[in-house]
Amino acid sequence: MMQILAVKHLTASPALVVDSDLKVIGEAKVDFDKDFGHKYGIKKGVHVYEETGEVYAPVAMWMESVDLVLDRLAEAMPVPLSHIRGISGSCQQHGSVFWNGNAYEILHHLDPRLPLVVQLPQALSHQWSPNWQDQSTQAECDAFDAALGDRQKLAEVTGSGAHHRFTGTQIMRLKKDLPEMYAKTAHISLVSSWLASVFLGAIAPMDVSDVCGMNLWDMSRQTFSEPLLELAAGSKRDALNLKKKLGEPCLDGAAVLGSISPYFVDRHGFHPDCQITPFTGDNPGTILALPLRPLDAIVSLGTSTTFLMNTPKYKPDGAYHFFNHPTTDGHYMFMLCYKNGGLARERVRDQLPKPEDGPTGWENFNKAIENTPALGAAKDDDRRKLGLYFYLTEVVPNIRAGTWRYSCEPDGSDLQEFKGGWDKETDARIIVESQALSMRLRSQKLVESTRAGLPAQPRRIYLVGGGSLNPAIARVIGESLGGSDGVYKLDVGGNACALGGAYKALWALERQPNETFDELIGKRWTEEGNIQRIDEGYREGVYQKYGNVLGAFESLENKILAEQAAEPDNAQKEI
């Protein structure tokens, strides 16, 4: 039976092995802070410079983590690592690694007697990788948004408006700030293709989905955009040079790049025929963690909130993202990312009255939700309550930190600020509704009726992350966002994206001719033990109540945006 290894690189580096039946048979983990925090001086895996907005990680730490996690995996596995026949992975998106001209030779001749961290730093022109939290590229974002006309046009071409963390803006800034480093750079990898390169012992191409997180990839032409390359590089001549540094991405989601580097055979005991497939990003990996059909959605309820859908429709907007689907040609990954997710809910939770001998904070929060009717309206003709709770500057929409409380008529008319506010218990429900309404507003162009007589909505909603354990949150999401087949909890721990990477490699190595990813994984994946139905989802009448105020909710966002734009001391926007 084939065994597949997947490695994940985020704030930690877990590795897991699955067999042909998709069962996890071995796991190990390196926690960057716990294992390397003192040595590299990092917190949550990165260095943060508040003055400049720069956030970056030491690449040497990642090198060291590869050897360490494989050592730990060898101890945890019931069989030797030589049984593993394929490797893929899922890595933090947008980050970049800069190789120098010695990289090809060093990768090809790694000495198994020495750890990677002793050898690979000599292959880099830059020892740091910009992190997705970086906010140092505002000027570059403005230039990207203007390059093709406006932000919407950029989104139409690349799938996204300009973002601080996207690789194109980062390259543009680093070329300007570190010209000598850039001149020494022979190749630029994404974090995913960097890790694939390490296992391959050669420079690996970027993945068909992860390449879309750069603001450089032309989605309609499926090639790098010449005008945007020219912008990032500074001239037409330099654009050609940048294109060479980036290399040609691998557009085949089922490609096999080659056999594993001899380094891992001799040092860690892998079989020489173990095959390497393209590594992808963490979010593309997440949508591969189950057979996600069109109209199904994944909502990740972590510190931030992420909404993902698999869709054949390409309807870009500067407020959200479209990526190529990592395995299915002609399909896309639709993504919404919110900064005010779990941390914002915690802030509301902590403001609730705390009885001396009573429930925990979350039990108190859930009780407040259950005791508050939908939209805070006890009667059909009561005004509906709407709110925005941004404890951090939000990116969707691009609104500064603040809290706003409004109300409107049941049909969404007469939007007015709610004078004096309302009680803290009401806030508990309204913040969850607010987050769900934002997702519904921005995904409505992609959903349709799943069966006769039902309004447009997702078919199934899968919840992952810490918030997925909360039944009150699941209920509000079902009431407001829908889910004609229900709301489900995906029981894969914190390793959904690593599992997706493993499934991707398994498909590449075991598929029959023309067998799709969904066909192969669908035949082997079982709902039992993987998902749990936790809410009925769509409720006739209740779902329509939320639909009636969706326009008012959008008007509330637009009102705050307009007020913010008119302020003379308008703070620098976060993108």
C-alpha positions in Angstrom: 0.0 0.0 0.0 1.4 3.4 -1.0 2.3 5.8 1.7 2.5 9.6 1.2 4.3 12.3 3.2 3.0 15.8 3.4 4.9 18.7 5.0 3.3 21.9 6.1 5.1 25.2 6.7 3.3 27.9 8.6 4.0 29.0 12.2 5.0 25.4 12.7 6.2 22.5 10.6 4.2 19.4 11.0 4.6 16.3 8.8 2.1 13.6 8.4 1.9 10.3 6.4 -1.2 8.9 4.9 -1.7 5.5 3.2 -3.7 4.7 0.0 -6.9 4.6 2.1 -6.3 8.2 3.3 -5.6 7.0 6.8 -3.0 9.0 8.8 -0.4 6.5 10.0 2.3 8.8 11.3 2.7 12.4 12.5 5.4 14.7 13.8 5.8 18.4 14.5 8.3 21.1 14.9 7.1 24.3 16.6 9.2 27.2 15.5 8.8 29.2 18.7 9.3 26.2 21.1 12.1 24.6 19.2 13.9 27.6 17.7 12.5 30.7 19.4 15.6 31.5 21.5 18.1 30.6 18.7 16.5 32.7 16.0 14.9 35.4 18.2 11.5 34.9 16.6 7.9 35.1 18.0 5.2 33.2 16.3 7.7 32.2 13.7 8.8 35.7 12.6 10.6 38.9 13.3 8.3 42.0 13.4 9.6 45.5 12.8 6.8 47.9 13.9 8.5 51.0 12.5 8.6 49.8 8.9 5.8 47.2 8.9 8.3 44.5 7.9 7.6 40.9 9.0 9.9 38.2 7.9 11.3 34.7 8.8 14.8 33.3 8.9 15.1 30.8 6.1 17.8 28.9 8.0 15.2 28.1 10.7 13.1 26.4 8.0 16.1 24.4 6.8 16.8 23.2 10.4 13.1 22.3 10.9 13.1 19.9 7.8 15.8 17.7 9.3 14.3 17.9 12.8 10.7 17.0 11.8 11.9 14.0 9.7 14.0 12.7 12.7 10.9 13.0 14.8 8.7 11.4 12.1 11.1 8.4 11.9 10.6 7.8 15.6 6.8 8.2 15.3 6.2 6.0 12.3 5.2 2.3 12.6 7.3 1.5 9.6 10.6 2.9 8.1 10.5 6.1 6.0 11.6 4.0 3.1 8.0 2.9 2.7 7.0 6.5 1.7 6.6 6.7 -2.1 5.5 10.3 -2.6 5.9 13.7 -1.0 4.0 17.0 -1.3 3.1 19.8 1.0 1.3 23.0 1.8 3.1 26.2 2.8 2.3 29.7 3.9 1.3 31.7 0.8 3.0 34.7 -0.8 6.4 34.4 1.0 9.5 34.3 -1.2 13.0 32.8 -1.0 15.8 34.2 -3.0 18.4 31.8 -4.4 21.9 32.8 -5.7 23.8 31.4 -8.6 25.3 28.6 -6.5 21.9 27.1 -5.6 21.7 24.6 -8.4 25.1 23.0 -7.6 24.5 23.1 -3.8 21.1 21.5 -4.1 22.4 18.8 -6.4 25.4 17.9 -4.2 24.0 18.0 -0.6 26.3 16.1 1.8 24.2 13.7 3.9 26.8 13.9 6.7 25.9 17.5 7.3 22.5 19.0 8.2 20.7 21.3 5.7 21.2 24.3 7.9 25.0 24.0 7.5 24.9 23.8 3.7 21.8 25.5 2.2 22.4 29.1 3.5 25.2 29.3 1.0 22.7 28.9 -1.7 20.7 32.0 -0.8 21.2 35.6 -1.9 18.9 36.7 1.0 18.6 35.0 4.3 15.1 36.2 5.1 11.7 35.5 3.7 8.9 38.1 3.7 5.9 36.9 5.7 2.2 37.1 4.8 1.8 39.6 7.8 4.2 42.1 6.2 2.7 45.6 5.7 5.8 47.4 4.3 4.7 47.7 0.7 2.0 50.4 0.6 3.7 52.5 -2.1 4.1 49.3 -4.2 0.5 48.4 -3.7 -0.6 51.8 -4.9 1.5 51.3 -8.0 0.1 47.9 -8.7 -3.5 49.1 -8.3 -2.8 51.9 -10.8 -0.7 49.9 -13.3 -3.6 48.5 -15.3 -6.1 51.3 -14.7 -7.5 50.7 -11.2 -7.7 48.1 -8.5 -10.7 46.4 -10.1 -8.8 45.9 -13.4 -5.9 44.5 -11.5 -8.3 42.0 -9.9 -9.8 41.1 -13.2 -6.3 40.2 -14.6 -4.6 38.6 -11.6 -7.6 37.5 -9.4 -6.8 40.0 -6.6 -6.3 43.6 -6.0 -2.8 44.6 -4.7 -1.9 43.4 -1.2 1.0 44.1 1.0 1.8 40.4 1.4 1.6 39.5 -2.3 5.0 38.5 -3.8 5.0 41.0 -6.7 4.9 44.0 -4.3 7.5 42.4 -2.1 9.9 41.8 -5.0 9.4 45.4 -6.2 10.3 46.8 -2.7 13.3 44.5 -2.2 14.7 45.2 -5.6 14.6 48.9 -4.7 15.8 48.6 -1.1 18.4 45.8 -1.7 19.7 46.2 -5.2 22.9 44.2 -4.6 21.0 41.3 -3.2 18.6 41.3 -6.1 21.5 41.4 -8.6 22.9 38.3 -7.0 19.6 36.5 -7.1 19.4 33.8 -9.8 16.0 32.4 -8.9 13.0 33.4 -6.8 10.8 30.7 -5.2 7.6 30.8 -3.3 7.8 29.1 0.1 6.0 26.1 -1.4 8.4 25.7 -4.4 11.4 26.4 -2.1 10.4 23.4 0.1 9.8 21.2 -3.0 13.2 22.2 -4.2 14.9 21.1 -1.0 13.3 17.6 -1.3 13.9 17.4 -5.0 17.5 18.5 -4.9 16.9 20.9 -7.8 14.9 24.1 -8.4 11.3 23.2 -8.4 8.6 25.2 -10.3 5.8 27.1 -8.7 2.5 25.4 -8.3 -0.5 26.3 -10.6 -2.5 27.7 -7.7 0.2 29.2 -5.4 1.5 31.3 -8.3 -1.8 33.3 -8.3 -0.8 34.9 -4.9 1.8 37.2 -6.5 -0.2 39.9 -8.3 1.9 38.9 -11.3 -0.1 36.0 -12.9 -2.5 36.7 -15.7 -5.5 34.4 -15.0 -7.0 34.5 -18.5 -3.8 33.9 -20.3 -2.3 31.6 -17.7 1.1 33.3 -17.9 3.0 36.0 -16.2 1.7 39.5 -17.0 4.3 41.5 -18.9 3.1 44.9 -17.7 3.2 43.8 -14.1 6.6 42.1 -14.4 7.8 45.4 -15.9 6.3 47.3 -12.9 7.9 45.0 -10.4 11.3 44.9 -12.1 11.4 48.6 -13.2 11.9 48.3 -16.9 11.1 46.0 -19.9 14.6 44.7 -20.0 14.5 43.9 -16.2 11.1 42.4 -16.7 12.6 39.7 -18.9 15.3 39.1 -16.2 12.6 38.8 -13.5 10.6 36.3 -15.6 13.7 34.2 -15.8 14.3 34.4 -12.1 10.7 33.2 -11.5 10.8 30.4 -14.0 7.9 28.7 -15.6 5.2 27.4 -13.2 3.9 23.9 -13.4 0.4 24.1 -14.6 -0.4 20.4 -14.2 -1.8 19.7 -10.8 -0.9 16.0 -11.1 2.7 16.5 -12.3 5.5 14.5 -10.8 8.7 16.5 -10.6 11.2 13.7 -10.1 12.8 11.4 -7.5 13.8 12.6 -4.0 17.2 14.1 -3.4 19.9 11.5 -2.5 20.5 13.6 0.6 17.2 12.3 2.1 17.9 8.7 1.0 21.2 8.6 2.7 20.5 10.8 5.8 16.9 9.9 6.6 16.3 6.5 4.9 13.9 7.4 2.2 13.6 5.1 -0.8 15.4 6.4 -3.9 12.2 6.0 -6.0 10.2 8.3 -3.7 8.6 10.9 -6.0 8.2 14.6 -5.4 5.1 16.4 -6.7 4.5 20.2 -6.7 3.9 21.7 -3.3 1.0 24.2 -3.0 -0.1 27.0 -0.7 -1.9 26.5 2.7 -5.3 27.7 1.5 -5.3 25.7 -1.8 -4.2 22.7 0.3 -7.1 23.2 2.7 -9.7 22.9 -0.1 -8.1 19.5 -1.0 -8.7 18.1 2.5 -12.0 16.6 1.4 -13.9 16.2 -1.9 -15.2 19.8 -2.0 -17.8 20.1 -4.6 -18.8 23.3 -6.4 -21.2 25.2 -4.1 -19.6 23.7 -1.0 -17.8 26.2 1.2 -15.2 25.9 4.0 -15.2 28.5 6.8 -12.0 28.5 8.8 -12.7 30.0 12.2 -9.3 30.7 13.7 -7.6 33.8 14.9 -8.6 35.3 11.5 -11.5 34.0 9.4 -11.2 32.6 5.9 -14.0 31.6 3.5 -13.1 29.2 0.7 -15.1 27.8 -2.2 -14.4 25.7 -5.2 -16.1 27.3 -8.2 -16.1 27.2 -12.0 -17.1 30.9 -12.0 -14.5 33.6 -12.4 -16.0 36.8 -11.0 -13.1 38.8 -9.5 -13.3 41.8 -7.3 -10.6 43.9 -5.5 -12.1 42.9 -2.1 -11.4 39.1 -2.5 -9.3 36.6 -4.2 -9.5 34.1 -7.1 -6.8 31.5 -7.5 -6.4 28.6 -10.0 -7.8 25.4 -8.4 -4.7 23.3 -7.5 -6.0 20.1 -9.2 -9.0 20.9 -11.4 -8.4 22.7 -14.6 -11.0 25.4 -15.3 -12.0 25.7 -11.7 -11.0 28.4 -9.2 -10.5 28.8 -5.5 -12.5 31.7 -4.2 -11.1 33.2 -1.0 -12.1 35.8 1.6 -9.7 36.6 4.4 -10.7 38.6 7.5 -8.3 39.9 10.2 -11.1 40.3 12.7 -12.1 36.7 13.3 -11.6 34.8 16.6 -9.8 37.5 18.3 -12.7 39.9 17.7 -15.2 37.4 19.1 -13.0 37.0 22.1 -13.0 40.7 22.8 -16.8 40.7 22.8 -16.9 37.6 24.9 -14.6 39.2 27.5 -16.9 42.2 27.8 -19.9 40.1 28.9 -20.9 40.2 32.6 -19.2 37.3 34.4 -21.2 35.6 37.2 -19.2 34.7 40.3 -20.2 31.0 40.1 -21.3 30.4 36.5 -20.3 29.4 33.1 -16.9 29.9 31.4 -16.4 32.8 29.1 -17.5 30.8 26.0 -20.5 29.3 27.7 -21.5 32.8 28.7 -21.0 34.0 25.1 -23.1 31.1 23.7 -25.9 31.7 26.2 -26.0 35.3 25.1 -26.3 34.2 21.5 -29.1 31.8 22.3 -31.0 34.3 24.3 -30.9 36.9 21.5 -33.2 36.6 18.5 -32.0 36.8 14.9 -30.8 40.4 14.2 -31.8 41.3 17.7 -35.4 41.5 16.6 -37.9 39.8 19.0 -40.9 40.6 16.8 -41.4 40.5 13.0 -41.9 44.3 12.8 -39.0 45.2 15.1 -36.0 47.0 13.6 -33.0 44.8 12.8 -29.7 45.4 14.4 -26.5 45.5 12.4 -22.9 46.0 13.6 -19.3 46.1 12.6 -16.7 45.0 15.2 -13.2 45.7 14.0 -10.6 45.6 16.7 -7.9 45.6 14.0 -8.0 47.5 10.8 -9.9 45.2 8.5 -9.1 44.3 4.9 -12.6 43.2 3.8 -13.8 45.9 3.7 -10.8 48.2 4.1 -12.0 49.9 7.3 -10.1 51.2 10.3 -10.4 49.8 13.8 -13.7 50.7 15.4 -17.2 49.5 16.5 -20.4 50.6 14.8 -24.0 49.8 15.8 -26.9 50.5 13.4 -30.4 49.4 12.8 -32.8 49.2 9.9 -36.4 48.3 9.0 -37.2 44.6 8.4 -36.9 45.2 4.6 -33.5 46.8 5.0 -34.7 50.4 4.6 -34.1 53.4 6.8 -30.5 52.6 8.0 -29.7 54.6 11.1 -27.0 54.7 13.7 -28.3 53.1 16.9 -28.0 55.8 19.5 -26.8 54.8 22.9 -25.8 51.3 21.7 -27.2 48.1 23.0 -26.4 45.6 25.8 -23.3 43.4 25.7 -25.3 40.2 25.4 -26.7 41.5 22.0 -23.2 42.1 20.8 -22.4 38.4 21.1 -24.9 37.5 18.5 -24.5 40.6 16.3 -20.7 40.1 15.8 -21.2 36.5 14.6 -24.0 37.6 12.3 -21.9 40.5 11.0 -19.0 38.1 10.1 -21.5 35.7 8.3 -23.3 38.5 6.5 -20.0 39.8 5.1 -19.2 36.3 3.7 -22.8 36.0 2.3 -22.6 39.5 0.7 -19.3 38.7 -1.1 -20.0 35.2 -2.2 -23.6 35.8 -3.5 -22.4 36.0 -7.1 -21.0 32.5 -6.9 -23.9 30.6 -5.3 -27.1 29.3 -6.8 -30.1 27.3 -5.8 -29.1 23.7 -4.9 -32.5 22.3 -5.5 -36.0 23.5 -6.7 -37.7 26.0 -4.4 -34.6 27.1 -2.4 -32.9 30.4 -2.6 -29.2 30.6 -3.7 -26.8 29.5 -1.0 -23.9 27.1 -0.4 -24.8 23.4 -0.5 -22.7 22.4 2.5 -20.7 24.5 4.8 -17.7 22.9 6.5 -16.2 24.6 9.6 -12.6 24.2 10.6 -10.5 25.9 13.2 -11.1 26.6 16.9 -14.5 28.3 16.3 -15.9 25.1 14.7 -16.2 23.6 18.1 -18.7 26.2 19.2 -22.4 25.1 18.6 -23.8 28.6 19.0 -21.5 30.0 16.3 -22.3 27.1 14.0 -26.0 27.8 14.4 -25.7 31.5 13.6 -23.7 30.6 10.5 -26.3 28.2 9.4 -29.1 30.6 9.9 -27.5 33.5 8.1 -25.2 31.9 5.6 -27.4 28.9 4.8 -26.2 25.5 3.8 -29.0 23.5 2.1 -27.4 20.2 3.2 -26.3 21.5 6.6 -23.3 22.8 8.5 -20.5 20.3 9.2 -17.4 20.2 11.4 -14.3 18.9 9.6 -12.5 16.7 12.0 -8.9 16.9 10.8 -7.3 18.7 13.7 -5.1 21.6 12.6 -3.7 19.8 9.6 -6.3 20.3 6.9 -3.9 21.9 4.5 -1.2 19.2 5.1 -3.8 16.5 4.5 -4.7 18.3 1.3 -1.1 18.2 0.2 -0.9 14.5 0.9 -4.1 13.8 -1.1 -2.7 15.8 -4.0 0.4 13.7 -4.1 -1.6 10.5 -3.8 -3.7 11.5 -6.7 -0.7 12.3 -8.8 0.9 8.9 -8.2 -2.1 6.5 -8.1 -4.7 8.0 -10.5 -5.9 6.1 -13.5 -5.6 7.9 -16.9 -7.9 10.9 -16.9 -9.1 10.2 -13.4 -9.8 13.5 -11.6 -8.8 14.4 -8.1 -12.4 14.4 -6.9 -13.0 11.0 -8.5 -10.1 9.3 -6.8 -10.4 11.0 -3.4 -14.2 10.7 -3.5 -14.0 6.9 -3.9 -11.6 6.6 -0.9 -12.8 9.4 1.4 -15.4 8.4 4.0 -17.6 10.9 5.9 -17.5 8.7 9.0 -14.7 9.9 11.3 -13.9 12.9 9.1 -17.0 15.1 9.3 -19.8 15.7 11.8 -23.1 17.4 11.0 -23.5 20.1 13.7 -26.3 22.3 12.4 -29.2 22.0 10.0 -28.1 25.0 8.1 -30.8 26.6 5.9 -34.0 27.5 7.7 -37.0 28.7 5.8 -37.9 32.2 6.7 -34.9 32.9 8.9 -32.5 32.8 5.9 -34.7 35.3 4.2 -34.7 37.7 7.1 -30.9 38.0 6.7 -31.3 38.3 3.0 -33.7 41.3 3.4 -31.0 43.3 5.3 -28.0 42.3 3.1 -28.3 45.6 1.2 -28.5 47.6 4.4 -25.4 45.8 5.7 -23.5 46.7 2.5 -24.7 50.3 2.9 -23.4 50.4 6.4 -19.9 49.3 5.2 -20.0 51.9 2.4 -21.1 54.6 4.8 -18.1 54.0 7.1 -15.8 53.8 4.1 -17.0 57.2 2.8 -16.7 58.8 6.3 -13.2 57.3 6.6 -12.1 58.6 3.2 -13.3 62.1 4.1 -11.3 62.4 7.2 -8.3 64.7 6.8 -6.1 62.5 9.0 -7.2 59.3 7.4 -4.8 56.6 8.6 -2.7 54.6 6.1 -4.9 51.8 4.8 -4.0 48.2 5.3 -4.3 45.9 2.3 
